[in-house]
Amino acid sequence: MTSPASDGHEHVSPASPDVAAEATRDIADVAAVEVITTAAVHLLSAAAVKVGLADDPETQKDLDEARKLINALAGLITAAAPEISDMHARSLRDGLRSVQLAFREASVIPDPIGQGPGEKWTGPVS
């Protein structure tokens, strides 16, 4: 909910208690596997953009940001894998490996094997 302000900017009105309660009930109905995989997919998508796998790599590539995202993704997948089943973990690991390899390819000076983003949790990727 937004409303125009006298300064020409829109201001967000606080959500009503009913909206907050509904959102809380909605998240309560979502399985943990779905929350974890959704978070992982968001990290994976952002990492792919930052390593230059998107529409406009010249303006979107940022390897420093990609490293952070890949590290977070690797940590999440490694920690969550026993909880989310092999079926879900396998596809997330495949995506992670793809962005790790893309990062290595995009780097002017590649990290030594085993020291690239996420390799602390996944082991060497080559």
N, C-alpha and C positions, 0 to 999 in steps of 0.2 A: 504494500500500500504506500503510494507516494502522493505528495501534495506539493504544488508549486509554492515556493516561498517568495517573500517580497524581494529577496536578493537575486532572484532569477534561477536559483538552484532548487532542485527537488529534495525534499527531506523525507526519509522513511519514517512512517508512523510505527510505533511499537505494535506488534501483533497482539491480537486479543487473546485472553487466556484460553478461549475455546480453540484457537488455531494452534497454540502451543501444546495443549493437551492432546489434540488430534495427532500432531506430529509425533509426540511421545508415544502414543498408542501405536502409530504406524511402525515406528522403529522397533517396538517391542514384538511385533509380528514377523520381523525379518530374521531369518536364520543366520547364525553366526557365519556359516560358510559363505553366504551371499554377501554379507558385509565385508568379510575379508577379501573375497575375490573381486568385489567392486573396487575396494581401495587399491588392490594390486593392479587392476586394469587401468585405473586412473594414473598410477605411478608409471606403469609401462607405457601408456600413451604419451604422457608428458616426456618421458625419457626418449622415446622414439623421435619426437619433434625436436628435442634439444640436441640429439646426435645428428640431425640433418636428414631424417627419413620422412619429412613432411613436404608440403607443397612448395615452400619457399626456403630452402636450406640456407641461402645466403643471408637472410635476415633472422631466421629462427634458430640457427645452430648456436649453441652455447655449451661447450664441453664442461665448463665448471659446474653449471647447473645440472647437466646430464649426469655427471659423476655423483652428485648428491642424490639425485633421484634413483639412480641405479643402486647405490649403496642402500638406500632405504628399502627399495624393492627387494633386493637380495636378502636383507635382514628379515623382512616381513615373510617372504616365501619360506625361508629356512625355518623360522620359528613356527609358522602356521602349518607347514606341510603335514606333520603328524595329525593335525586336527581336521584338515579339510579333505582328506582322502587323496589317494594317489592320482585318481582321475583328474581332479582339479589342479593338484600340485604339478603334475606333469606338463600340462599346457602352459601354466605360468612359468615353469622353469624353462620351457622352450622359448617363450617370449623374452625372458630375462637373458638367456644365452644370446639371442639374436641382437638385443641392444648392446650387450657387452661386446660382441664381435663388431658391431657397427661403430661403437665408441673407439675400439682399437684401430679400425680402418680409418676413422676420421681424424685420429690424433696425428699431429705432425711428428711428435716424438712419443712413440708408444710406450706405455708402462711396461716394465719387465713382466714376463709371464708370472702370474700368481699375485701381482700387485695392482692389477687394474681394478676399476670400480666393481664392487660386489664380490671380488674374488676372495676376500677375507672369509666370506660365508659360503661361497660356492666351490672354492678351489679353483685352480688354474683353468682358464678358458682360452682355447686356441683353435 
